[in-house]
Amino acid sequence: MGRAAAGCPVFKIVGIHPDPDDDADALTFKLGGTLAPMSTTDDLNNWLIGEGRLLSDGVAIGAGYAQRLVAAGVPLTRVRIGQRLANPLLSAWGVIWTPEETTEYTVARATLETGAWDGSPFQQVLADRSMLRKSLVGLDPDKDHGTYHELAAAGGSDFLAMVLEYGDGSAQACSFLTAAPSGFAQAHLDLIADTRHALAAAFEPLAMRRSSESLLRTYLGAGPAKAVVDGTIRRGEHRAIEAVVLFSDLRDFTAKSQSWSETALLHALDAYFDAVVQSVHTQGGDVLKFIGDGVLAIFPADGGDSRPDRCRAALAAAIGADASLAALNAERRRDGLEALATGIGIHIGAVTYGNVGSPDRLDFTVIAPTVNIASRVQDLCRPLGQSVLITAPVAEWADAPVRSLGFHSVKGLGEPIEVFGLQEPA
């Protein structure tokens, strides 16, 4: 929808017809009237762009805004303020205010592929950047979106959705619900519309920061992302820590890359990475990088007391990844596809954790003999017929049954090292 002259917002009204003979699906009108003296709007706008913006807390901003609307006479039952998120698993986050509490929520990216999103009020207002008002009285069971029926069933009588426009050109969606029998008055709509830009100004810094942090976590991992956000950004800036290092590698990747189609290869890689990464994250580890078909992950040990837990977590992650890959291979065989095989090596020791690279291109990683040993132990998986191998320091704390497979030479070490594999079930 366009905008009326003199900056007046234009509403899209769905399902409300002032004339019984009017069979139009929608109509538009200019906002007019006032709720209270101008100071009401000004005070709320000033709070949003001043104290509210500096709160840097979505729950606090949302609660403060909703409570001030209620104090101004708006009969709110619920306010929902959504924010898009740069994340492979989550599409959005936001806050929901009710008179009883204010909470934060997230929306899975998969939700965008379902009927819950298609035709929803949020999809509509984001698509045309309009304001949408919908009476929840007398809904059509066949034509009206399920969202409206859910809100009506919860006692809602009138619903408003609108966009918050940010300086980078993006748009976010928010909504307002009332249970008042007469719905929202014109003056209520005016106040909400007249404070929308200030509400956007209050949420934009927080939303941009959350999105940037999410993007950093996606590409760097949770630990490095936090370090970068906290200011560890200079070349050569690093620290020494103790960590359990897990290195996973997909077997025969080179041969597969020559014989499989690009689509088949990428699909297999994604499925393999998903199996490893999800298991690492479940156990509290941090995936630092993908190296070709390899995965480098760490489980930082903050002190001596955490070593047993970190070793057990890394081994549990390896076992979990192995089980996920077995389930994936069962599906691949049913589809007539070749099974995938991986090797995982685990070692614990000191590592250097931080920035390396050139003045204009940095990488956040770990470097140390510990990493090399984990990689070399992984190389022993094939000749020893194992999918998971761990070193003696890790085996000392293992809570899963393991058995020694003897001492073996590894490249880069002068002395053979003892490696352990998982005990076969009796």
C-alpha positions as CSV (number, residue, x, y, z in Angstrom):
1,M,0.0,0.0,0.0
2,G,1.2,3.5,-0.5
3,R,1.2,6.3,2.0
4,A,-1.2,9.2,2.4
5,A,-0.1,12.8,2.1
6,A,1.7,14.7,4.9
7,G,3.2,11.5,6.2
8,C,-0.1,9.9,7.4
9,P,0.1,6.1,7.3
10,V,-2.3,4.2,5.2
11,F,-4.0,1.2,6.8
12,K,-5.1,-1.9,5.0
13,I,-8.3,-3.1,6.7
14,V,-9.3,-6.7,6.1
15,G,-12.8,-8.1,6.7
16,I,-14.4,-4.8,7.9
17,H,-17.1,-3.2,5.6
18,P,-18.8,0.0,6.8
19,D,-21.5,-0.4,4.1
20,P,-23.5,-3.6,3.9
21,D,-23.5,-3.2,0.1
22,D,-19.7,-2.9,-0.1
23,D,-18.4,-6.2,-1.3
24,A,-14.7,-5.1,-1.5
25,D,-12.2,-7.3,0.2
26,A,-10.3,-4.3,1.7
27,L,-10.4,-0.6,2.0
28,T,-8.0,2.1,3.1
29,F,-8.3,5.2,5.3
30,K,-6.1,7.9,6.7
31,L,-5.4,7.9,10.4
32,G,-7.0,10.9,12.1
33,G,-7.9,12.1,15.6
34,T,-5.8,12.1,18.7
35,L,-5.8,9.9,21.8
36,A,-4.5,12.6,24.2
37,P,-2.6,15.8,24.2
38,M,0.5,15.7,21.9
39,S,2.7,15.2,25.0
40,T,1.5,11.6,25.2
41,T,2.9,10.7,21.8
42,D,6.0,12.9,22.3
43,D,6.7,11.4,25.8
44,L,6.5,7.8,24.4
45,N,8.7,8.6,21.4
46,N,11.2,10.4,23.6
47,W,11.4,7.4,26.0
48,L,11.9,5.0,23.1
49,I,14.7,6.8,21.4
50,G,16.3,7.8,24.8
51,E,16.1,5.6,27.8
52,G,14.4,2.7,26.0
53,R,17.0,2.4,23.3
54,L,19.9,2.5,25.9
55,L,18.4,-0.5,27.7
56,S,19.8,-2.8,24.9
57,D,17.3,-5.5,26.1
58,G,14.4,-6.6,23.9
59,V,12.3,-7.8,26.8
60,A,12.8,-4.5,28.7
61,I,12.1,-2.3,25.7
62,G,9.0,-4.3,24.7
63,A,7.6,-4.3,28.2
64,G,8.3,-0.6,28.7
65,Y,6.6,0.3,25.4
66,A,3.5,-1.9,25.9
67,Q,3.0,-0.7,29.5
68,R,3.2,2.9,28.4
69,L,0.6,2.3,25.7
70,V,-1.7,0.7,28.3
71,A,-1.1,3.7,30.6
72,A,-2.2,5.9,27.7
73,G,-5.5,4.0,27.4
74,V,-4.8,1.4,24.7
75,P,-6.6,-1.8,25.7
76,L,-3.8,-4.2,24.9
77,T,-4.0,-8.0,25.5
78,R,-0.7,-8.9,23.7
79,V,2.1,-7.2,21.8
80,R,4.5,-9.1,19.6
81,I,7.7,-7.5,18.2
82,G,9.6,-9.7,15.8
83,Q,13.2,-9.3,14.4
84,R,14.7,-11.2,11.5
85,L,18.0,-13.1,12.3
86,A,21.0,-14.1,10.2
87,N,21.1,-17.7,11.3
88,P,21.0,-21.0,9.4
89,L,18.6,-22.6,11.9
90,L,16.6,-19.6,13.2
91,S,14.8,-17.1,11.0
92,A,13.7,-14.6,13.7
93,W,13.6,-13.7,17.3
94,G,11.4,-11.4,19.2
95,V,9.5,-10.5,22.4
96,I,5.9,-11.1,23.4
97,W,4.3,-8.9,26.0
98,T,1.1,-9.8,27.9
99,P,-0.2,-8.1,31.1
100,E,1.2,-11.1,33.0
101,E,4.7,-11.3,31.6
102,T,7.1,-10.5,28.8
103,T,9.1,-13.3,27.2
104,E,11.6,-13.7,24.3
105,Y,10.9,-16.2,21.5
106,T,12.6,-17.6,18.4
107,V,11.2,-18.9,15.1
108,A,12.8,-21.9,13.3
109,R,13.8,-21.2,9.7
110,A,11.8,-24.3,8.7
111,T,8.6,-22.4,9.8
112,L,9.0,-20.3,6.7
113,E,8.4,-23.4,4.6
114,T,5.1,-24.3,6.2
115,G,1.5,-23.1,5.9
116,A,1.9,-21.3,9.3
117,W,3.8,-18.6,7.4
118,D,2.1,-18.6,4.0
119,G,-0.6,-16.0,4.0
120,S,0.0,-15.0,7.6
121,P,-0.4,-11.3,8.6
122,F,3.3,-11.0,9.2
123,Q,4.1,-12.3,5.7
124,Q,1.6,-9.8,4.3
125,V,2.8,-6.7,6.0
126,L,6.5,-7.5,5.3
127,A,5.7,-8.1,1.6
128,D,4.0,-4.7,1.0
129,R,5.2,-2.8,4.1
130,S,1.6,-1.9,5.0
131,M,-0.4,-1.7,8.2
132,L,-3.0,-4.4,8.5
133,R,-6.0,-4.4,10.8
134,K,-8.3,-7.4,11.1
135,S,-11.5,-7.8,13.1
136,L,-11.5,-11.2,14.8
137,V,-15.3,-11.2,15.1
138,G,-17.2,-13.4,12.6
139,L,-14.1,-15.0,10.9
140,D,-14.6,-17.1,7.8
141,P,-13.4,-20.7,8.6
142,D,-12.4,-21.2,5.0
143,K,-10.8,-18.0,4.0
144,D,-9.2,-16.5,7.1
145,H,-5.7,-17.5,8.0
146,G,-5.3,-19.9,11.0
147,T,-3.4,-17.2,12.9
148,Y,-6.6,-15.2,13.2
149,H,-8.6,-18.1,14.4
150,E,-6.0,-18.9,17.1
151,L,-6.1,-15.3,18.3
152,A,-9.9,-15.2,18.3
153,A,-10.0,-18.5,20.2
154,A,-7.7,-16.9,22.8
155,G,-10.3,-14.1,23.3
156,G,-9.0,-11.5,20.9
157,S,-11.5,-9.2,19.2
158,D,-9.2,-6.9,17.1
159,F,-5.8,-7.3,15.6
160,L,-3.2,-4.9,14.1
161,A,0.1,-5.7,12.4
162,M,2.6,-3.3,11.0
163,V,6.3,-3.1,10.0
164,L,9.2,-1.4,11.6
165,E,11.6,0.0,9.0
166,Y,15.3,0.1,9.6
167,G,18.0,2.3,8.2
168,D,19.6,-0.6,6.2
169,G,16.3,-1.0,4.2
170,S,15.1,-4.1,6.2
171,A,11.7,-4.4,7.6
172,Q,10.6,-6.1,10.8
173,A,7.0,-7.0,11.9
174,C,5.1,-6.3,15.1
175,S,1.5,-6.9,16.1
176,F,-1.0,-5.7,18.7
177,L,-4.0,-7.6,20.0
178,T,-7.0,-6.5,22.1
179,A,-9.8,-8.4,23.8
180,A,-11.9,-5.2,24.2
181,P,-15.4,-5.9,22.8
182,S,-15.3,-2.7,20.7
183,G,-11.8,-3.4,19.5
184,F,-9.2,-0.6,19.0
185,A,-10.5,2.9,18.8
186,Q,-9.2,5.2,16.0
187,A,-7.1,7.1,18.6
188,H,-5.4,3.9,19.7
189,L,-4.4,3.2,16.2
190,D,-3.0,6.7,15.8
191,L,-0.8,6.4,18.9
192,I,0.6,3.1,17.8
193,A,1.3,4.4,14.3
194,D,2.8,7.7,15.5
195,T,5.3,5.8,17.7
196,R,6.4,3.2,15.2
197,H,9.5,5.0,14.0
198,A,10.7,5.5,17.5
199,L,10.0,1.9,18.3
200,A,12.1,0.9,15.3
201,A,14.9,3.2,16.5
202,A,14.9,1.5,19.9
203,F,15.0,-2.0,18.5
204,E,17.3,-1.4,15.5
205,P,20.7,-1.3,17.4
206,L,19.8,-4.4,19.4
207,A,18.5,-6.3,16.3
208,M,21.6,-5.4,14.3
209,R,23.9,-6.5,17.1
210,R,22.0,-9.8,17.6
211,S,22.0,-10.5,13.9
212,S,25.8,-9.7,13.6
213,E,26.6,-12.0,16.6
214,S,24.5,-14.7,15.1
215,L,26.2,-14.4,11.8
216,L,29.6,-14.5,13.5
217,R,28.6,-17.7,15.4
218,T,27.5,-19.2,12.1
219,Y,30.9,-18.7,10.4
220,L,33.3,-18.6,13.3
221,G,31.7,-20.7,16.0
222,A,30.3,-19.6,19.4
223,G,33.7,-19.2,21.2
224,P,35.5,-17.2,18.5
225,A,32.4,-15.1,17.8
226,K,32.2,-14.1,21.5
227,A,35.9,-13.2,21.5
228,V,35.5,-11.1,18.4
229,V,32.4,-9.3,19.8
230,D,34.3,-8.7,23.0
231,G,37.2,-7.0,21.1
232,T,39.7,-9.7,20.3
233,I,40.2,-8.5,16.7
234,R,43.9,-7.6,16.4
235,R,46.3,-9.6,14.3
236,G,48.4,-11.8,16.6
237,E,46.1,-11.4,19.5
238,H,45.7,-14.8,21.1
239,R,45.7,-16.7,24.4
240,A,46.8,-20.1,25.6
241,I,44.1,-22.5,26.8
242,E,43.7,-26.2,27.4
243,A,41.2,-27.9,25.2
244,V,40.0,-31.2,23.9
245,V,40.4,-31.2,20.1
246,L,38.1,-33.3,17.9
247,F,39.0,-33.8,14.2
248,S,36.6,-35.5,11.9
249,D,37.3,-36.5,8.2
250,L,35.1,-38.0,5.5
251,R,36.8,-41.0,4.0
252,D,37.5,-41.3,0.2
253,F,36.3,-37.7,-0.4
254,T,38.8,-37.2,-3.2
255,A,37.6,-40.3,-5.1
256,K,33.9,-39.4,-4.5
257,S,34.5,-35.8,-5.8
258,Q,35.7,-37.2,-9.1
259,S,32.9,-39.7,-9.6
260,W,29.9,-38.1,-8.1
261,S,27.9,-35.2,-9.5
262,E,28.4,-31.8,-7.8
263,T,24.8,-31.9,-6.5
264,A,25.3,-35.4,-5.0
265,L,28.6,-34.5,-3.5
266,L,27.3,-31.3,-1.8
267,H,24.2,-33.1,-0.5
268,A,26.4,-35.8,1.0
269,L,28.7,-33.2,2.5
270,D,25.9,-31.2,4.1
271,A,24.4,-34.3,5.6
272,Y,27.8,-35.4,7.0
273,F,28.6,-32.0,8.4
274,D,25.1,-31.8,10.0
275,A,25.7,-35.1,11.7
276,V,29.0,-34.0,13.2
277,V,28.2,-30.4,14.0
278,Q,24.9,-31.1,15.7
279,S,26.5,-33.7,17.9
280,V,29.4,-31.4,18.8
281,H,27.0,-28.6,19.7
282,T,24.7,-30.9,21.7
283,Q,27.7,-31.8,23.9
284,G,28.8,-28.1,24.3
285,G,31.6,-28.1,21.9
286,D,32.5,-25.4,19.4
287,V,33.0,-26.1,15.7
288,L,35.9,-23.8,14.6
289,K,36.1,-24.6,10.9
290,F,35.5,-26.9,8.0
291,I,38.7,-27.9,6.2
292,G,37.6,-29.5,2.9
293,D,35.7,-32.4,4.2
294,G,37.2,-32.2,7.6
295,V,35.7,-30.7,10.8
296,L,37.8,-29.1,13.5
297,A,36.0,-28.7,16.9
298,I,37.2,-27.9,20.4
299,F,35.9,-28.4,23.9
300,P,37.7,-25.8,26.0
301,A,38.8,-26.9,29.5
302,D,38.7,-23.9,31.7
303,G,40.5,-25.6,34.5
304,G,41.7,-28.9,35.8
305,D,38.3,-29.8,37.3
306,S,36.7,-29.5,33.8
307,R,39.1,-31.9,32.0
308,P,37.1,-35.1,32.8
309,D,33.8,-33.5,31.7
310,R,35.3,-32.0,28.5
311,C,36.9,-35.4,27.6
312,R,33.6,-37.2,28.1
313,A,31.7,-34.5,26.2
314,A,34.1,-34.8,23.2
315,L,33.8,-38.6,23.2
316,A,30.0,-38.4,23.5
317,A,30.0,-36.1,20.5
318,A,32.0,-38.5,18.5
319,I,29.7,-41.4,19.4
320,G,26.7,-39.3,18.6
321,A,28.1,-38.3,15.3
322,D,28.9,-41.9,14.5
323,A,25.3,-42.9,15.4
324,S,23.8,-40.1,13.3
325,L,26.0,-41.1,10.3
326,A,24.8,-44.7,10.7
327,A,21.1,-43.5,10.6
328,L,22.0,-41.4,7.6
329,N,23.6,-44.3,5.8
330,A,20.5,-46.4,6.4
331,E,18.5,-43.7,4.5
332,R,21.1,-43.5,1.8
333,R,21.0,-47.3,1.2
334,R,17.2,-47.2,1.0
335,D,17.6,-44.5,-1.7
336,G,20.2,-46.6,-3.6
337,L,23.1,-44.2,-2.6
338,E,26.5,-45.1,-1.4
339,A,27.1,-45.1,2.4
340,L,29.5,-42.5,3.9
341,A,32.3,-43.3,6.3
342,T,34.2,-41.1,8.6
343,G,37.1,-41.1,11.0
344,I,37.3,-39.1,14.2
345,G,40.4,-38.4,16.3
346,I,40.4,-36.8,19.8
347,H,43.2,-35.5,21.9
348,I,43.6,-33.1,24.8
349,G,46.3,-30.5,25.4
350,A,47.4,-26.9,25.3
351,V,46.5,-24.9,22.3
352,T,47.0,-21.3,21.1
353,Y,43.6,-19.7,20.5
354,G,43.2,-16.5,18.6
355,N,43.8,-14.4,15.4
356,V,46.3,-15.3,12.7
357,G,46.6,-14.1,9.2
358,S,47.5,-11.0,7.1
359,P,46.8,-7.4,7.9
360,D,43.7,-7.4,5.8
361,R,42.5,-11.0,6.2
362,L,42.3,-12.8,9.6
363,D,41.3,-16.2,10.7
364,F,40.2,-17.2,14.3
365,T,41.6,-20.6,15.0
366,V,43.6,-22.9,17.2
367,I,47.2,-23.9,16.5
368,A,49.3,-26.4,18.5
369,P,50.7,-29.9,18.4
370,T,47.5,-30.9,20.1
371,V,45.6,-30.2,16.9
372,N,48.1,-32.0,14.7
373,I,47.9,-35.1,17.0
374,A,44.1,-35.2,16.8
375,S,44.4,-35.0,13.1
376,R,47.0,-37.8,12.9
377,V,45.1,-40.0,15.3
378,Q,42.1,-39.6,12.9
379,D,44.3,-40.9,10.1
380,L,44.8,-44.1,12.0
381,C,41.1,-44.9,11.9
382,R,41.2,-46.5,8.5
383,P,44.2,-48.9,9.1
384,L,42.8,-49.8,12.5
385,G,39.3,-50.4,11.3
386,Q,37.8,-47.8,13.7
387,S,35.5,-44.9,13.3
388,V,36.6,-43.2,16.5
389,L,40.0,-43.1,18.1
390,I,41.2,-41.3,21.3
391,T,44.5,-40.8,22.9
392,A,45.5,-42.1,26.4
393,P,44.9,-38.7,28.2
394,V,41.3,-38.7,26.9
395,A,40.8,-42.4,27.6
396,E,41.7,-41.8,31.2
397,W,38.5,-39.9,31.7
398,A,36.2,-41.8,29.3
399,D,32.9,-42.9,30.6
400,A,32.2,-45.2,27.6
401,P,33.9,-48.6,27.3
402,V,37.2,-48.2,25.4
403,R,40.1,-50.6,24.7
404,S,43.7,-50.0,23.9
405,L,44.7,-50.6,20.3
406,G,48.4,-50.4,21.1
407,F,51.1,-47.9,20.3
408,H,51.4,-46.4,16.9
409,S,53.7,-44.0,15.1
410,V,52.2,-40.7,13.9
411,K,53.8,-38.2,11.6
412,G,55.5,-35.3,13.5
413,L,56.1,-37.2,16.7
414,G,59.3,-39.0,17.6
415,E,57.7,-41.5,19.9
416,P,54.7,-43.8,19.2
417,I,51.5,-43.0,21.0
418,E,48.8,-45.2,22.5
419,V,45.4,-45.0,21.0
420,F,42.1,-46.4,22.2
421,G,38.9,-47.4,20.3
422,L,35.4,-48.0,21.3
423,Q,34.7,-51.4,23.0
424,E,32.6,-53.6,20.8
425,P,29.3,-54.6,22.4
426,A,29.3,-58.1,23.9
